[in-house]
């Protein structure tokens, strides 16, 4: 079962992460380009429906492409895509991929 986005620690303090679910989904797909969305959702800790919506966002923004191969989707990432926030807009998504997966 996916954990809530604003989980609380044992001390009662809110837990948070530096990366968004969009970044986590992108990284999960970078690690396994033929992963089922169910597996991506499990890896990120979100629902399959949320993973589907995030993949649709990433595809619409040009960060990835989806291609049907047999019974599965195969994803191709666009490492040249730029971060959306103005503070990081001069950086490419490939740099993030390289940090976490070792491949641009």
PLY file of the C-alpha trace (Angstrom):
ply
format ascii 1.0
element vertex 104
property float x
property float y
property float z
element edge 103
property int vertex1
property int vertex2
end_header
0.00 0.00 0.00
1.48 3.40 -0.96
2.37 5.70 1.87
0.80 9.13 2.22
2.73 11.98 0.64
2.85 13.84 3.96
3.70 10.94 6.25
4.67 11.64 9.82
7.70 10.24 11.58
7.56 8.44 14.92
8.11 11.80 16.63
5.07 13.25 14.84
7.04 15.59 12.59
6.09 15.79 8.89
8.41 13.84 6.64
9.30 15.23 3.25
11.68 14.56 0.38
13.72 16.73 -1.95
12.41 15.09 -5.11
8.81 15.21 -6.30
6.83 12.17 -7.34
7.35 13.29 -10.95
11.12 13.03 -10.45
10.77 9.66 -8.72
8.65 8.28 -11.57
11.11 9.59 -14.16
14.00 7.94 -12.30
12.14 4.65 -11.91
11.50 4.59 -15.66
15.12 5.53 -16.36
16.22 2.51 -14.32
13.75 0.16 -16.05
12.35 1.51 -19.36
9.98 -1.43 -19.81
8.60 -1.45 -16.27
4.86 -1.81 -15.80
3.23 1.24 -14.25
2.16 -0.95 -11.36
5.84 -1.61 -10.62
6.76 2.06 -11.05
3.98 3.02 -8.63
5.18 0.46 -6.08
8.77 1.69 -6.36
7.72 5.30 -5.83
5.09 4.61 -3.16
2.10 6.01 -5.05
-1.02 4.55 -6.60
-0.98 3.14 -10.12
-3.48 5.81 -11.13
-1.13 8.55 -9.84
1.74 6.95 -11.78
-0.39 6.97 -14.95
-1.18 10.66 -14.48
2.47 11.51 -13.88
3.60 9.58 -16.96
0.97 11.45 -18.99
2.33 14.77 -17.62
5.92 13.80 -18.43
4.96 12.64 -21.91
2.94 15.79 -22.65
5.88 17.95 -21.52
8.30 16.04 -23.76
10.37 14.41 -21.01
9.60 10.91 -22.25
8.02 9.01 -25.12
5.94 5.89 -24.80
6.00 3.15 -27.42
3.98 -0.05 -27.36
6.22 -3.11 -27.73
4.19 -6.30 -27.64
2.10 -6.23 -24.49
4.24 -3.64 -22.73
5.16 -0.01 -23.04
8.76 0.96 -23.57
9.77 4.44 -22.48
12.47 6.60 -24.01
13.62 9.55 -21.95
14.64 12.93 -23.33
17.77 13.85 -21.37
17.92 17.25 -23.12
14.66 18.33 -21.47
15.04 21.27 -19.12
13.82 21.64 -15.55
10.60 23.62 -15.35
11.39 25.82 -12.35
13.21 29.06 -13.27
15.88 28.41 -10.62
16.98 25.23 -12.46
15.86 26.02 -16.02
19.47 26.13 -17.21
19.94 22.46 -16.23
18.94 19.39 -18.21
17.03 16.38 -16.95
19.98 14.30 -18.16
22.04 15.74 -15.32
19.51 14.46 -12.79
19.43 11.07 -14.49
23.21 10.91 -14.39
23.33 11.67 -10.66
20.86 8.93 -9.75
21.40 6.29 -12.43
24.92 6.94 -13.67
23.68 7.41 -17.24
22.78 10.68 -19.01
0 1
1 2
2 3
3 4
4 5
5 6
6 7
7 8
8 9
9 10
10 11
11 12
12 13
13 14
14 15
15 16
16 17
17 18
18 19
19 20
20 21
21 22
22 23
23 24
24 25
25 26
26 27
27 28
28 29
29 30
30 31
31 32
32 33
33 34
34 35
35 36
36 37
37 38
38 39
39 40
40 41
41 42
42 43
43 44
44 45
45 46
46 47
47 48
48 49
49 50
50 51
51 52
52 53
53 54
54 55
55 56
56 57
57 58
58 59
59 60
60 61
61 62
62 63
63 64
64 65
65 66
66 67
67 68
68 69
69 70
70 71
71 72
72 73
73 74
74 75
75 76
76 77
77 78
78 79
79 80
80 81
81 82
82 83
83 84
84 85
85 86
86 87
87 88
88 89
89 90
90 91
91 92
92 93
93 94
94 95
95 96
96 97
97 98
98 99
99 100
100 101
101 102
102 103
